Amino acid sequence: MEIRAYCPFRLVVDEDLDQLDRETGMSVAAAGVTLFEEGDPADGVAAILEGTVEVSKDGRVLGELGPGSVLGELSVFVPSASRTATARANTPVRMVKWRAADVQTRLARHERLATAIVADMASVLAERLDRRTQDVVSLLRAAGTRLPVSELERFRSRVVQ
C-alpha cells in the first residue's frame, strides 16, 4: 500500500520516503476499541488506512471517518493541544501515525518532509474551518437574526466557560 495516497503524506517526495518511514509508525485497533478520549493529550496525527472510526463529543456522535481521513491534526500546530473529541474504532482499523513532538526540530532537520506533511494538513484544516463557518451562518439564519461579531464573541465566551 502506498502511504502517499493518504493525507497528510500525499506531498512527500521519493527522496524523503526513508525518513518518513523512520518517523511514522503503524497502529492497529480492534472494533470497539477507544483510540483516544476527549481531553487526552494530543500526541500526533494519524491517517486512517483501513476501517472506520466514530468521532463523538460529550456523548454525541459527530461523524464517522474512514480511509483517507486524518485524526489529530491540531496537535501538530498546537503543542499543548488536547483531544477535542473521543475516537472509537467501529471496525478493525489500521492507521499510520506521525508524532507531534519536536515538529519544530524536524522542520529544521528535514524541512522538505515536514513541510510536505504540514502543507497537506493545511488543506484539511481549511476545509474543516470552512464547514464550521458555514454551520455558524446556517445557525444564524435559522435563528432569524444576524448578530454583530462582538455579540457572537460574547456568546461564545459564555458557552465555552
N, C-alpha and C positions, 0 to 999 in steps of 0.2 A: 504494500500500500504506500502510495506517495504522500508523504506528510505535507508537501507543498500544495496539495489540493484543498487544504483546510486553513481557514483563518485561525490564528494570526501568522501563519507560516507561508502564505502564498507569494510573498515578495522576496523570499530567501533565495539567493543565487547559489549555483552549484558549488562555488568555491567555499561557501560557508556551511555546507551540509555536515561536515565532520564536527565542526564546532557546535552546530545546532544539536547534533546527536549527543554531544557531551553535556549540553546544558538542559536537555529535556529528559523526562522520564515517562514511562508508560504506566498507567494506572488502570486497574480493572475493579469493578464493583458488581456484586450480585444484585439482582432485582430486589427492591425493598430496602437496600442499604442507604442510610443517610450519608451523603458525601460531605456536607457541612451544614452547620446550624446558623441561623441568623444571629449576628453578634460575635461569631468566631473571628479570630484574627484572619485577615485575608492574606494568604501567603503566596499567591501566584495565579496565573491564568491557565485555563485548561481548554483544549479543543476536543469536542466530542467526536470520536471517530465512528463509534458504533453504539447503538442503543438510544434510549430516551431518558431524559431527566425532567422530573417535575420540580418547578420552582414555586415556592409559596412564601407568603409573608403574613405573620400574625394568624396563621391557620387558614388563610385564603390562598387558593391556587391562582398564581399569576399567569402560568403558562407551562408549556412543555417544550423542551429543547431537544433537538436531535442531531444527527451527524452534520458537521459543519458549523455548529453553534459554538459560541465561546462563553465560558463562565469565569468570573473573577477578574475581568479586565481592569477594573478600577484599582486593584491592588498594585498594578504596575505604575500607575500615575500618582497614587496617594499612599505613601509608605505606611502611614498609621491607620489605613482603612480597615474596617471590619466588614464581615459579610452582611449584606443588606437584606438577604433572604435565605431561606433554607432550600437546599437542593437534595432530592432523593431520587435514586435510580428506579425508574419504572420497569425497566428491563435490564438484563445484563448490559453493562456499559464499559466501553474501552475509551480511554482519553489519553492525550498527550499533555503533560504539564510542563510549564516553564515557570520557574520560581521567580518571585518578585524581588527577593532580597538582592541587594547590590546592583540594581539596574544601572545606576549612575556609573559604577565601576565597569560594568560590562559594556556600557555605551562607549566609555573611553578605550577599553581594551579591544572590543570587537564592534567598532562603530557601525559597520555596514550591516552586520547581522542584527544587532539590537535595534537599529533604526528601521530595518525592514519589518521587524515584528511590531514595533510601536506604531509605525505608519499604517500597517494593516489593521491594527486595533482601532486606530483613529476613525476609520470608516464605520466600524460597528458602533462606536460611541456617538458619532454624529447622527447615525440613523436612529439610535435609541433616544437621543435628545430631541430630535425632530418629532418622534412619536409622542413623547411626553408633552411637548409644546402643543401638538395637535389635540391631545387629551385635555389639556387645560382649556384651550379655546372651545372645545366641544362642551365642556362642563359649564363654562361661562355662557355659552349660547343657550344651553338647556336651562340655566338659571334665569335667563331673560335679562341679564344685566351685563354691563361692561364696567368692571371695577378698575379704578386707576391702579397703576403699578404699586404705588405706596400702600393702597388698601390690600392688595394681594400679598405684599411682603408682611404686613401686619397680621393678616390671616395666617400665612404660612408660619410665622414665628409662634403664634398661639398654638397651632396644631402640632408643630414639631416638638414643643416642650413637653 
